[in-house]
Amino acid sequence: MKLAMKLRTRLFLSISALITVALLGLILGLVSVMQMAKTQESLLRSSFITLDLGLKLRQSLGDQLIMMLENPRDSEALQASKQRYFELLDQGIAHEQQNGSGNGFSQARIDYQNLLQAFDKYQQPSPPPGSKEQLTETFNVLRNGLIVDHKQALENISTSEHKSRERALVISGLLGLVGLAVLIIGFVTAHG
């Protein structure tokens, strides 16, 4: 009778140990996957916002360039387009400040103001020498800065994907170790 009680107690303790290890492994895996998904979602959302704003800025810049070159120029439409451009830049700057990431939109605002100043000089009745070259240069600086930010956002998405893949491998490895521990405990208790 005493031997049967010991065997029953031992069996109960070994099953309890198996269940505890399995539950700890599941909880660890669940928490890790949830944290990984939350981090990746935040990074992707931020990168897609940057991409969207960058595309809108480049589209607006192209539209403005056409308006600037029209003769006669529609000053009201050009002014509305400039206002829209500044609104998009402000959205981008707010997004950067919220995420603490980079200063691409802040630099784009400076570059855009430089472009507007160069355009004003170029539009004078007798433009100063080199004003056309300065206009071209400031336009290229602004456009290239937007392209660099676009590429950086795409690179952030790629990096996020790579890190998520690495984390998934680590989590699957840990869950595999938990499974192995459950098998070993089960084997030891069955043959112990």
DRENPA-3360 file (N, C-alpha, C; in nm, 2 decimals, always signed):
BEGIN
1 = MKLAMKLR = +0.08/-0.12/+0.00/+0.00/+0.00/+0.00/+0.09/+0.13/+0.00 ~ +0.19/+0.12/+0.08/+0.28/+0.24/+0.09/+0.35/+0.26/-0.05 ~ +0.39/+0.15/-0.12/+0.45/+0.16/-0.25/+0.36/+0.22/-0.35 ~ +0.23/+0.18/-0.35/+0.14/+0.23/-0.44/+0.12/+0.38/-0.42 ~ +0.12/+0.43/-0.30/+0.10/+0.57/-0.27/+0.22/+0.65/-0.33 ~ +0.34/+0.59/-0.31/+0.46/+0.66/-0.36/+0.46/+0.67/-0.51 ~ +0.42/+0.56/-0.57/+0.41/+0.56/-0.72/+0.31/+0.66/-0.77 ~ +0.20/+0.66/-0.71/+0.09/+0.76/-0.75/+0.14/+0.90/-0.73;
9 = TRLFLSIS = +0.21/+0.93/-0.61/+0.26/+1.06/-0.59/+0.37/+1.10/-0.69 ~ +0.45/+1.01/-0.71/+0.56/+1.03/-0.81/+0.51/+1.06/-0.95 ~ +0.41/+0.98/-0.99/+0.34/+1.00/-1.12/+0.28/+1.14/-1.13 ~ +0.21/+1.17/-1.02/+0.14/+1.30/-1.01/+0.24/+1.42/-1.03 ~ +0.35/+1.41/-0.95/+0.46/+1.51/-0.96/+0.52/+1.52/-1.09 ~ +0.55/+1.41/-1.16/+0.61/+1.41/-1.29/+0.51/+1.47/-1.39 ~ +0.39/+1.44/-1.39/+0.29/+1.50/-1.48/+0.28/+1.65/-1.45 ~ +0.28/+1.69/-1.33/+0.27/+1.83/-1.29/+0.39/+1.90/-1.35;
17 = ALITVALL = +0.51/+1.84/-1.34/+0.63/+1.90/-1.39/+0.62/+1.92/-1.54 ~ +0.57/+1.81/-1.61/+0.56/+1.82/-1.76/+0.46/+1.93/-1.80 ~ +0.35/+1.94/-1.73/+0.25/+2.04/-1.76/+0.31/+2.18/-1.73 ~ +0.38/+2.20/-1.62/+0.44/+2.33/-1.58/+0.54/+2.37/-1.69 ~ +0.63/+2.28/-1.73/+0.73/+2.32/-1.83/+0.66/+2.35/-1.96 ~ +0.56/+2.27/-2.00/+0.49/+2.30/-2.13/+0.42/+2.43/-2.12 ~ +0.35/+2.46/-2.01/+0.28/+2.59/-2.00/+0.38/+2.71/-2.00 ~ +0.49/+2.70/-1.93/+0.59/+2.80/-1.93/+0.64/+2.83/-2.07;
25 = GLILGLVS = +0.67/+2.72/-2.15/+0.71/+2.73/-2.28/+0.61/+2.80/-2.37 ~ +0.48/+2.76/-2.35/+0.38/+2.83/-2.43/+0.36/+2.97/-2.40 ~ +0.37/+3.01/-2.27/+0.36/+3.15/-2.23/+0.48/+3.23/-2.29 ~ +0.60/+3.17/-2.28/+0.72/+3.24/-2.33/+0.70/+3.26/-2.48 ~ +0.66/+3.16/-2.55/+0.64/+3.17/-2.70/+0.53/+3.27/-2.73 ~ +0.42/+3.27/-2.66/+0.31/+3.36/-2.69/+0.35/+3.51/-2.66 ~ +0.42/+3.53/-2.55/+0.46/+3.67/-2.52/+0.57/+3.72/-2.62 ~ +0.66/+3.63/-2.66/+0.76/+3.67/-2.76/+0.70/+3.70/-2.89;
33 = VMQMAKTQ = +0.61/+3.62/-2.94/+0.54/+3.64/-3.07/+0.46/+3.77/-3.06 ~ +0.39/+3.80/-2.95/+0.31/+3.92/-2.94/+0.40/+4.04/-2.94 ~ +0.51/+4.04/-2.87/+0.60/+4.15/-2.87/+0.66/+4.17/-3.00 ~ +0.70/+4.07/-3.07/+0.76/+4.08/-3.20/+0.66/+4.14/-3.30 ~ +0.54/+4.09/-3.30/+0.43/+4.14/-3.39/+0.41/+4.29/-3.36 ~ +0.40/+4.33/-3.24/+0.38/+4.47/-3.20/+0.49/+4.56/-3.25 ~ +0.61/+4.52/-3.23/+0.73/+4.59/-3.28/+0.73/+4.61/-3.43 ~ +0.71/+4.50/-3.50/+0.71/+4.50/-3.64/+0.60/+4.58/-3.70;
41 = ESLLRSSF = +0.48/+4.57/-3.64/+0.37/+4.65/-3.69/+0.40/+4.80/-3.67 ~ +0.46/+4.84/-3.56/+0.49/+4.98/-3.54/+0.59/+5.03/-3.64 ~ +0.70/+4.95/-3.66/+0.80/+4.99/-3.76/+0.74/+5.00/-3.90 ~ +0.66/+4.90/-3.94/+0.60/+4.91/-4.07/+0.51/+5.02/-4.09 ~ +0.43/+5.05/-3.99/+0.33/+5.16/-4.00/+0.41/+5.29/-4.02 ~ +0.51/+5.31/-3.94/+0.59/+5.43/-3.95/+0.66/+5.45/-4.09 ~ +0.71/+5.34/-4.14/+0.77/+5.34/-4.27/+0.67/+5.37/-4.38 ~ +0.55/+5.31/-4.37/+0.45/+5.33/-4.47/+0.40/+5.47/-4.47;
49 = ITLDLGLK = +0.39/+5.53/-4.35/+0.35/+5.67/-4.34/+0.46/+5.76/-4.41 ~ +0.58/+5.73/-4.38/+0.69/+5.81/-4.45/+0.69/+5.79/-4.60 ~ +0.67/+5.67/-4.65/+0.66/+5.64/-4.79/+0.54/+5.72/-4.85 ~ +0.43/+5.72/-4.79/+0.31/+5.78/-4.84/+0.33/+5.93/-4.85 ~ +0.38/+5.99/-4.74/+0.40/+6.14/-4.74/+0.51/+6.17/-4.84 ~ +0.61/+6.09/-4.86/+0.72/+6.12/-4.95/+0.66/+6.12/-5.10 ~ +0.58/+6.02/-5.13/+0.52/+6.02/-5.26/+0.43/+6.14/-5.29 ~ +0.35/+6.17/-5.19/+0.26/+6.29/-5.20/+0.34/+6.42/-5.22;
57 = LRQSLGDQ = +0.45/+6.43/-5.15/+0.54/+6.55/-5.17/+0.60/+6.55/-5.31 ~ +0.65/+6.44/-5.35/+0.71/+6.44/-5.49/+0.60/+6.47/-5.60 ~ +0.48/+6.42/-5.58/+0.37/+6.44/-5.67/+0.34/+6.59/-5.67 ~ +0.33/+6.65/-5.55/+0.30/+6.79/-5.54/+0.41/+6.88/-5.60 ~ +0.53/+6.84/-5.58/+0.64/+6.91/-5.63/+0.64/+6.91/-5.78 ~ +0.61/+6.80/-5.84/+0.60/+6.79/-5.99/+0.49/+6.88/-6.04 ~ +0.37/+6.88/-5.97/+0.26/+6.96/-6.01/+0.30/+7.11/-6.00 ~ +0.37/+7.15/-5.89/+0.41/+7.29/-5.88/+0.51/+7.33/-5.98;
65 = LIMMLENP = +0.60/+7.24/-6.02/+0.70/+7.27/-6.12/+0.63/+7.30/-6.25 ~ +0.53/+7.23/-6.29/+0.45/+7.26/-6.41/+0.38/+7.39/-6.40 ~ +0.32/+7.42/-6.28/+0.26/+7.55/-6.26/+0.36/+7.67/-6.27 ~ +0.48/+7.64/-6.22/+0.58/+7.75/-6.22/+0.62/+7.78/-6.36 ~ +0.62/+7.68/-6.45/+0.67/+7.70/-6.58/+0.56/+7.75/-6.68 ~ +0.44/+7.74/-6.64/+0.33/+7.79/-6.72/+0.33/+7.93/-6.75 ~ +0.28/+7.97/-6.87/+0.28/+8.11/-6.90/+0.15/+8.14/-6.97 ~ +0.05/+8.21/-6.91/+0.06/+8.28/-6.79/+0.04/+8.19/-6.67;
73 = RDSEALQA = +0.10/+8.22/-6.56/+0.09/+8.14/-6.44/-0.03/+8.17/-6.36 ~ -0.09/+8.06/-6.31/-0.21/+8.07/-6.22/-0.16/+8.08/-6.08 ~ -0.15/+8.21/-6.03/-0.09/+8.24/-5.90/-0.17/+8.18/-5.79 ~ -0.30/+8.18/-5.80/-0.38/+8.12/-5.69/-0.36/+7.97/-5.67 ~ -0.36/+7.90/-5.79/-0.34/+7.75/-5.79/-0.20/+7.72/-5.73 ~ -0.10/+7.80/-5.77/+0.04/+7.78/-5.73/+0.05/+7.81/-5.58 ~ -0.02/+7.91/-5.53/-0.02/+7.94/-5.39/-0.09/+7.83/-5.31 ~ -0.20/+7.78/-5.36/-0.27/+7.66/-5.29/-0.18/+7.54/-5.29;
81 = SKQRYFEL = -0.11/+7.52/-5.40/-0.02/+7.40/-5.40/+0.10/+7.41/-5.31 ~ +0.15/+7.54/-5.29/+0.26/+7.56/-5.19/+0.20/+7.53/-5.05 ~ +0.08/+7.58/-5.03/+0.02/+7.56/-4.89/+0.00/+7.41/-4.86 ~ -0.04/+7.34/-4.96/-0.06/+7.20/-4.95/+0.07/+7.13/-4.92 ~ +0.18/+7.17/-4.99/+0.31/+7.12/-4.97/+0.36/+7.14/-4.83 ~ +0.34/+7.26/-4.78/+0.38/+7.29/-4.64/+0.30/+7.20/-4.54 ~ +0.17/+7.18/-4.57/+0.09/+7.10/-4.48/+0.14/+6.95/-4.48 ~ +0.18/+6.90/-4.59/+0.24/+6.77/-4.60/+0.37/+6.76/-4.53;
89 = LDQGIAHE = +0.45/+6.87/-4.54/+0.58/+6.87/-4.47/+0.56/+6.87/-4.32 ~ +0.46/+6.95/-4.27/+0.43/+6.96/-4.13/+0.38/+6.82/-4.08 ~ +0.30/+6.75/-4.16/+0.26/+6.61/-4.12/+0.38/+6.52/-4.10 ~ +0.48/+6.53/-4.20/+0.60/+6.45/-4.19/+0.68/+6.49/-4.07 ~ +0.70/+6.62/-4.04/+0.78/+6.66/-3.93/+0.71/+6.61/-3.80 ~ +0.58/+6.62/-3.79/+0.51/+6.57/-3.67/+0.53/+6.42/-3.65 ~ +0.53/+6.35/-3.77/+0.55/+6.20/-3.76/+0.69/+6.17/-3.71 ~ +0.79/+6.25/-3.76/+0.93/+6.23/-3.72/+0.94/+6.25/-3.57;
97 = QQNGSGNG = +0.88/+6.36/-3.52/+0.89/+6.39/-3.38/+0.82/+6.29/-3.29 ~ +0.71/+6.24/-3.34/+0.64/+6.14/-3.27/+0.72/+6.01/-3.25 ~ +0.79/+5.97/-3.36/+0.86/+5.85/-3.36/+1.01/+5.86/-3.32 ~ +1.06/+5.99/-3.32/+1.20/+6.01/-3.29/+1.29/+5.96/-3.39 ~ +1.24/+5.96/-3.52/+1.32/+5.90/-3.63/+1.36/+6.01/-3.73 ~ +1.49/+6.03/-3.74/+1.54/+6.11/-3.85/+1.49/+6.25/-3.85 ~ +1.54/+6.33/-3.95/+1.50/+6.46/-3.97/+1.48/+6.49/-4.12 ~ +1.44/+6.40/-4.20/+1.43/+6.41/-4.34/+1.32/+6.51/-4.38;
105 = FSQARIDY = +1.21/+6.51/-4.31/+1.10/+6.61/-4.35/+1.14/+6.75/-4.31 ~ +1.21/+6.76/-4.19/+1.26/+6.89/-4.15/+1.36/+6.95/-4.25 ~ +1.45/+6.86/-4.30/+1.54/+6.91/-4.40/+1.47/+6.94/-4.54 ~ +1.37/+6.86/-4.57/+1.29/+6.89/-4.69/+1.22/+7.02/-4.68 ~ +1.18/+7.06/-4.56/+1.12/+7.20/-4.55/+1.22/+7.31/-4.58 ~ +1.34/+7.29/-4.52/+1.45/+7.39/-4.55/+1.48/+7.39/-4.70 ~ +1.49/+7.27/-4.76/+1.52/+7.26/-4.90/+1.41/+7.33/-4.99 ~ +1.29/+7.31/-4.95/+1.18/+7.36/-5.02/+1.17/+7.52/-5.01;
113 = QNLLQAFD = +1.20/+7.57/-4.89/+1.21/+7.71/-4.88/+1.32/+7.77/-4.96 ~ +1.43/+7.70/-4.97/+1.55/+7.74/-5.06/+1.50/+7.74/-5.21 ~ +1.42/+7.64/-5.24/+1.37/+7.63/-5.38/+1.28/+7.75/-5.41 ~ +1.19/+7.79/-5.32/+1.10/+7.90/-5.34/+1.18/+8.03/-5.35 ~ +1.28/+8.05/-5.27/+1.37/+8.17/-5.28/+1.44/+8.17/-5.41 ~ +1.49/+8.06/-5.46/+1.56/+8.06/-5.59/+1.46/+8.09/-5.70 ~ +1.34/+8.04/-5.69/+1.24/+8.06/-5.79/+1.21/+8.21/-5.80 ~ +1.19/+8.27/-5.68/+1.16/+8.41/-5.67/+1.27/+8.50/-5.74;
121 = KYQQPSPP = +1.40/+8.46/-5.71/+1.51/+8.53/-5.78/+1.50/+8.51/-5.93 ~ +1.47/+8.39/-5.97/+1.47/+8.36/-6.11/+1.36/+8.44/-6.18 ~ +1.25/+8.47/-6.11/+1.13/+8.53/-6.17/+1.14/+8.68/-6.18 ~ +1.25/+8.74/-6.12/+1.26/+8.88/-6.12/+1.27/+8.93/-6.27 ~ +1.23/+9.06/-6.29/+1.24/+9.11/-6.43/+1.38/+9.10/-6.49 ~ +1.48/+9.13/-6.41/+1.61/+9.10/-6.46/+1.68/+9.01/-6.35 ~ +1.67/+8.88/-6.38/+1.73/+8.78/-6.28/+1.88/+8.79/-6.27 ~ +1.93/+8.78/-6.14/+2.07/+8.78/-6.12/+2.14/+8.67/-6.20;
129 = PGSKEQLT = +2.27/+8.69/-6.23/+2.34/+8.58/-6.31/+2.35/+8.46/-6.22 ~ +2.33/+8.34/-6.28/+2.34/+8.21/-6.22/+2.21/+8.17/-6.14 ~ +2.10/+8.26/-6.16/+1.98/+8.22/-6.09/+1.91/+8.10/-6.14 ~ +1.92/+8.08/-6.27/+1.87/+7.96/-6.33/+1.94/+7.83/-6.28 ~ +2.07/+7.84/-6.27/+2.15/+7.73/-6.22/+2.12/+7.70/-6.07 ~ +2.10/+7.81/-6.00/+2.06/+7.80/-5.85/+1.93/+7.73/-5.84 ~ +1.83/+7.77/-5.92/+1.70/+7.71/-5.92/+1.71/+7.56/-5.95 ~ +1.78/+7.52/-6.05/+1.80/+7.38/-6.09/+1.86/+7.31/-5.97;
137 = ETFNVLRN = +1.97/+7.37/-5.91/+2.04/+7.30/-5.80/+1.95/+7.28/-5.68 ~ +1.87/+7.38/-5.64/+1.79/+7.37/-5.52/+1.68/+7.27/-5.55 ~ +1.63/+7.26/-5.67/+1.52/+7.16/-5.71/+1.58/+7.02/-5.69 ~ +1.70/+7.00/-5.75/+1.76/+6.87/-5.74/+1.79/+6.83/-5.60 ~ +1.84/+6.93/-5.51/+1.86/+6.89/-5.37/+1.74/+6.85/-5.30 ~ +1.63/+6.92/-5.33/+1.50/+6.88/-5.27/+1.45/+6.75/-5.32 ~ +1.45/+6.73/-5.45/+1.41/+6.60/-5.50/+1.49/+6.48/-5.46 ~ +1.63/+6.50/-5.46/+1.72/+6.39/-5.41/+1.70/+6.36/-5.27;
145 = GLIVDHKQ = +1.67/+6.46/-5.18/+1.65/+6.44/-5.04/+1.52/+6.36/-5.02 ~ +1.42/+6.38/-5.10/+1.30/+6.31/-5.09/+1.32/+6.16/-5.13 ~ +1.40/+6.14/-5.23/+1.43/+6.01/-5.28/+1.51/+5.93/-5.18 ~ +1.61/+6.00/-5.11/+1.69/+5.93/-5.01/+1.60/+5.89/-4.89 ~ +1.50/+5.98/-4.85/+1.41/+5.94/-4.74/+1.32/+5.82/-4.78 ~ +1.28/+5.82/-4.91/+1.20/+5.71/-4.96/+1.28/+5.58/-4.96 ~ +1.41/+5.58/-5.00/+1.49/+5.46/-4.99/+1.52/+5.42/-4.85 ~ +1.53/+5.51/-4.76/+1.55/+5.48/-4.62/+1.43/+5.41/-4.56;
153 = ALENISTS = +1.31/+5.45/-4.60/+1.19/+5.39/-4.55/+1.18/+5.25/-4.60 ~ +1.22/+5.23/-4.73/+1.22/+5.09/-4.78/+1.32/+5.00/-4.71 ~ +1.44/+5.06/-4.68/+1.54/+4.99/-4.61/+1.50/+4.95/-4.47 ~ +1.42/+5.04/-4.41/+1.37/+5.01/-4.27/+1.27/+4.89/-4.28 ~ +1.19/+4.89/-4.38/+1.10/+4.78/-4.40/+1.18/+4.65/-4.41 ~ +1.28/+4.65/-4.50/+1.36/+4.53/-4.52/+1.43/+4.48/-4.39 ~ +1.49/+4.58/-4.32/+1.56/+4.55/-4.20/+1.46/+4.49/-4.09 ~ +1.34/+4.55/-4.09/+1.24/+4.50/-3.99/+1.20/+4.35/-4.03;
161 = EHKSRERA = +1.19/+4.33/-4.15/+1.15/+4.19/-4.20/+1.26/+4.09/-4.16 ~ +1.39/+4.13/-4.18/+1.50/+4.05/-4.15/+1.51/+4.02/-4.00 ~ +1.49/+4.12/-3.92/+1.49/+4.11/-3.77/+1.38/+4.02/-3.72 ~ +1.26/+4.03/-3.78/+1.15/+3.95/-3.75/+1.18/+3.80/-3.78 ~ +1.24/+3.78/-3.89/+1.27/+3.64/-3.93/+1.37/+3.58/-3.83 ~ +1.47/+3.66/-3.79/+1.57/+3.61/-3.69/+1.50/+3.58/-3.55 ~ +1.41/+3.67/-3.51/+1.34/+3.65/-3.39/+1.25/+3.53/-3.39 ~ +1.19/+3.51/-3.51/+1.10/+3.39/-3.52/+1.18/+3.26/-3.51;
169 = LVISGLLG = +1.31/+3.26/-3.57/+1.39/+3.15/-3.55/+1.43/+3.12/-3.41 ~ +1.46/+3.23/-3.34/+1.50/+3.21/-3.19/+1.38/+3.16/-3.11 ~ +1.26/+3.21/-3.14/+1.14/+3.17/-3.07/+1.12/+3.02/-3.10 ~ +1.12/+2.99/-3.22/+1.10/+2.85/-3.26/+1.20/+2.75/-3.20 ~ +1.33/+2.80/-3.19/+1.43/+2.72/-3.12/+1.40/+2.71/-2.97 ~ +1.36/+2.81/-2.91/+1.32/+2.80/-2.77/+1.21/+2.71/-2.74 ~ +1.11/+2.72/-2.83/+0.99/+2.63/-2.81/+1.03/+2.48/-2.84 ~ +1.13/+2.47/-2.93/+1.18/+2.33/-2.96/+1.25/+2.28/-2.83;
177 = LVGLAVLI = +1.33/+2.36/-2.77/+1.40/+2.32/-2.64/+1.30/+2.29/-2.53 ~ +1.19/+2.37/-2.52/+1.09/+2.33/-2.42/+1.02/+2.20/-2.46 ~ +1.00/+2.17/-2.58/+0.94/+2.04/-2.62/+1.04/+1.93/-2.59 ~ +1.17/+1.95/-2.61/+1.27/+1.85/-2.58/+1.27/+1.83/-2.43 ~ +1.26/+1.94/-2.35/+1.26/+1.92/-2.21/+1.14/+1.84/-2.16 ~ +1.03/+1.87/-2.22/+0.91/+1.79/-2.18/+0.93/+1.64/-2.22 ~ +0.99/+1.61/-2.33/+1.01/+1.47/-2.37/+1.11/+1.41/-2.27 ~ +1.22/+1.48/-2.23/+1.31/+1.42/-2.14/+1.25/+1.40/-2.01;
185 = IGFVTAHG = +1.18/+1.50/-1.96/+1.11/+1.48/-1.82/+1.02/+1.36/-1.83 ~ +0.94/+1.35/-1.94/+0.85/+1.24/-1.95/+0.92/+1.11/-1.96 ~ +1.03/+1.10/-2.03/+1.11/+0.98/-2.04/+1.17/+0.94/-1.91 ~ +1.23/+1.04/-1.84/+1.29/+1.01/-1.71/+1.19/+0.96/-1.61 ~ +1.07/+1.02/-1.61/+0.97/+0.98/-1.51/+0.91/+0.85/-1.54 ~ +0.90/+0.82/-1.67/+0.84/+0.69/-1.71/+0.94/+0.57/-1.68 ~ +1.07/+0.60/-1.69/+1.17/+0.49/-1.67/+1.24/+0.51/-1.53 ~ +1.20/+0.60/-1.45/+1.27/+0.63/-1.33/+1.20/+0.55/-1.22;
% end
